[in-house]
Amino acid sequence: MTSEVHIHTHGAAGHISLNRPKALHSLTLDMCHAMSAALGEWAEDDAIAAVLLDHAEGRGFCAGGDINLLRNSALNDGGVSGRKFFHDEYQLNHRMFEYAKPIVAFMDGITMGGGVGISQPAKFRVATENTRFAMPETGIGLFPDVGGGWYLSRLGGRLGQFLALTGARLDGAECLWAGIATHYLPSEKLAEAKARIAENPDRIGGILSELSITPPHARIEGNADKIAKHFASDRYEDILASLEADDSEWAAKERDALGTKSPQTCKVALRQLAESAKLSDFADNMAMEYRIASRVLLRPDFAEGVRAVIVDKTGDPKWNPPTPEGVSEELLDSIFAPLPANEEWKPL
């Protein structure tokens, strides 16, 4: 058992608490395995009626996955350990999505990447004044994985496409407005919520509603029409052209934001969301995302994006291909193509 995640029970609730405060509780392979194992045990335990998921100390909730492991894998072992991480992390995401008992995720703080993957499958998703939700992967040459294709493509108003491409951050009020969160609680009420749920796991919805407050105005609501208009197309070039043609400050800001992202993974994300929207089975979505991850991990943009944004912090990634026009349909086809049968992703 790893000390990076605390696993215990209180009353009728299983409790998983992420505990890597120095890394903002980013997920390691060991953490994914420990969480999967606990959920497997509690699924068979009649004494456990619900699962609480939060972070132990410091700022939370979960800032993503183990980016250093992934980059090291891309540079040094041909992606073997990186693919293993994706494979088993996605098994955890899928297990949570299919879980028969209600899971309550407390998104109290940064909820990005891998943190989105473990909060969005939960039946109850609690935002607070500390919540900062984002899928910023295109900025490091990755794509919004861990089920991001499924969740983002179902938000409506092209908000998912906007979030996937720009990496924009939403606060707790905006998460509630968008349906990413189911409840909005002040952070000082979370301890009471958890204690009451552990005592009365059949009353989760009622308890969270009683402790909810009216959130501040969701700022993104004011931009909803612009997002729906400019991000309407599944062709990346169309989106860029639409923003270019608008001389407003907002359009210029979003166009500049897109200018810093990997053209390859922006195109990947648009196709991913379009494909995910057609799927009826979350397992099929995860199999698709695993194919993409296996390929994108070894493409030049990932190691370069992590170098520029996270390692050297120079913010000057040299993308390859450098332009959207350079990202061919053939390249995209190869990224989405099936893997050999014995390498395809499978649920637990």
N, C-alpha and C positions, 0 to 999 in steps of 0.2 A: 504493500500500500504506500502511496506517495504522500508526503506531508504537504504537497502543493494543492491538495484538495481535501477538505475535512468532510467526512461522511459519517453521519450519525442519525439517530431517530429521536423524536420528541413526541410523546403521545402516539397519535395515529399517523404522524407525518414522518416521512423520510426527509433528510435534510442534506443537501449537497452545497458546500460552501467553498468557492474557489479561493485559493490562498497563495498567490504569487504577487504580492503587492508591488515589488520592485519592477515587475513587468506588466503592471496593470492587469494582472490575472490572465494574461495570454495563455492559451491552451498548449500544453505539451502532449506528446503521445501518451505518456504515463497517466496524465490527467484524464484524457479521453477514455483510456482503458478502465481506469478506476470508476469513472462515472457510468460507463456502460455496464460494468459488473454490478454496481450497486442497483441500477435500474432493473437489471435482470433478476437479482435476488428479491427486490421489493415487489416485482410483478407477481411473484409466487407466494408472497407473504400476506395472508389475509389480515394481519394486524395493521398493515400499512395501507391507508386509504388515499393519501395524497403525497406529493413530493414538492418540497420547497427548494428553490435554486437561487443562490445569492453569492455575494463575495464576503470574505471574512473581515479583512481590515484594510484601511487605507482607501484610496480612490478606486472605484470599480466602474463598471461591473466586470467587463471582459473586453480587452482591447483587440483581440484577434487570435490568430494562431501563431505557431512558432516560426516566424519569418526567418530567423537566423538559421534554423535547421534546414528550411526549404532552400535558402540561397546556397548554403554549404553543400547540400545535396546536388543542386543544379551544377555547381562548379566542380565538385569532387567525386561524386559516385554515380554520375549518369542519371540522377534522379531517382535512384532506387529507394533511399530512405524517405525522400520527399513524397513519392507515390504511396509508400506505406502509411505515412502520416495522413495524407488526404483520404486514403481508403478507409482507415479505421475511424477517423474523425467523421466521415460521411456515414459510417455505420451508426455512430452515436447520434448524429442528426436524425437519421431515419428511425432509429429506435424511439427517440423522443416523439417524433411526429406520429408514430403508430401507437404510442403508449396508451394503455387502457385506463390508467388512473390519472386524475388531473395533476398537471404540473403547474406550479406558480413560479414564474421567473420575475425576480426583482431587478429591473434594469436601472439601478440607482447609480448612475455614473456613465462612463464611456462604454458604449455598446457598439462594437464595430467588428466587421469581419466574422471571425469565429464566434464572437459574442452574439452576433445576430443569429448565427446557426444554432445556438443553444437556447435562445430566448424565443424566437419566432414559432417553433413547434409547440410551445407551451400553450395550454388552453387559456391561462390567465397570464397577462403580461403587464406588469406594473411599472409605469413611468413615474418619475419624481422631478423636482426642480433641478436635480443634478444630471438627468439623463442627457446624453449626447450620442445620438444614433447616426451611424454612417456606414456605407460600403465604399471605402476609398481605394479599392484595389486597382482601378485603371491607372492610378497615379504611380504604381510600382510595377506595371506590366503584368498584373494579374487580372482576374475577373471576379465579379460578385458570386462566389461559390457558396458552399455550405447550405445549399437550398435557396440561395438568393434569387436564382432564376424563377423559382416557384413563387416566392413571396412578392418580389418586386413586380413581376408581370401581372399580379392580381390586385394591385393597389388602385388602378383606375386613374383616369385623367392624365395618363402618361407620366405620373409622378415617379413610378419605378424606373422608367427609362432615364428620367432626369437624375435620380439618385445614383443609378448605376454608372452613368457617364461622368457626372461632375464630382461625385464623392461628397456632395453637399451634406452638412450636418444638420440634423433636426434636434430640437430640444424636446423636453417631455410633453409640453402642450401640443407641439406639432405632431409628435408620435401618436397622441390620442386622437387628434383631428384626422390623421391619415389612416387610422385603424391598425397601426403598428403596435400600439399599446391598447389594452382593454380597459385600464383604470389609471387614474392619476391621483397619487397620494403624496402628501408632504413627507419628506424623508423621516421626520421625527415620529411618524406614525407606523413605520415599517416593523419595528420590534413588536408593537402591539398586534399588528396584523398577523405576523408569523405565529405569535403565542396563541392567538385566538383560533387560527386555522388548525394548529396542531391539536387543539382541544375539540374543535368542531369541523372536521374536514368535509362534512357534507354541506357546510354553509359557506363555502369559499366566496361565491359570488355576492352573497348578502353581506359578509364581513367586509369585503373590499369596497362594496358600494357605500356602506355606512361610514367608512373611514376616508372615502374619496372627497376631494374638494374640487371646486370649479377652477380649471387651470387658467393661466393668463391667455390672452388672445394668441392664436396660432399664426405667427407672422407669414408662414408660407401660404396660408389661405389667400392672402392678397396677391400672390403671384401665380395662383392656380391656373388662371386663364392663359397667362403667358406661357407657362410650362406646357399646357395642353396644346397650344398652337405651335410653338417652336420645336417641341420634341415629338411631334405627331408621327413622323416617318420612322420606318425601320432602317432607312438608309442614312448612314452617318453623314455623308456629304450633304444630304437634304437638310439635316438639322443645322449643320454649320452654315449653310447658305441662308437658311431662314433667320438665324441670329445675325449674320452679316448684314442682312437687308433691313434690320431694325436698328434705328439710330438711338435707341434709348440706353440709358446708363446700365439698366439691368441686363439687357441683351449683350452689351459690351463686356460686362463682368463675367457672364456665363461663357461667352465666346473665349475670353482670355483664360478662364479656368480650363476649358476643354483643350486649349492650346498646350497645356502642360501635361496632358495625359497621353498614354500610349495609343497611337492610332489603331494598332493591331487589336489591343484588348478592348478598345471602345467598340470596334466592329464585332468582336467576339461577343461582347455583352449584349449588343442589340439582337444578334441572331439567337443567343442563348434565351433571352426573355421571350422572343417571338416563338421559339420552339417550346419553351416551358409552358406558355399559355395554352398550348394545344394538348398538353398531357393531362391524363386523369389519374395517374398513379405517381405518388411522390418517389417511389423507388426508381421509376423510369427516369425521372428528373435527376436523381443522384447518379445513376449510371451515365447519363449524358455529361453531367458536370465532371465526373471522374475522367471521362475520355478527354474533355477539354483540359483539365488540370494536368493530366499526364503529358500532354503536348506543350501547353503554355509554359510549364515549369522549365522546359529545356530550350525554349525560344530565347533569343538574346535579350529581349526587353525585360524579362523578369530580373535576372542578375544585375542588369544595368539600372533598372528602376530602384531596386533595393539599395544598390551602391549610392545612387544620387540622392535618394530621399532619406534613407535610414542610416547607412554606414558613414558615408562622407558628409552627408547633409549639405551638399553643394546645390541641390535643387536644379541640376542641369543635365537631366538624362538625355542621352543620344539614342533616340528610338530607331529601330530597324524593323520594318521600313519606316522612314521618317514622316511620311505623309499618308493620309487616308487613301489617296488614289493608288499608293503603292501596295496596299493590302488587298491582294487579289481574292476573288471568289475561290480559286483553286487552293490558296493557302488556308482560307476558312474551312473549306471542305475537308482538308487534311487534318485540321485541328478537331473537327467534329466527327471524324470517321470512326467506325467501330474499332475496338481493340481486338487482338486475337482472343478467341473464346476463353482461354484459360487465364486471361489478364483482365477481363471485364469485372466491374464492381458488382459485388453481391451483398445483400443485406445480411445482418446477423441471423 
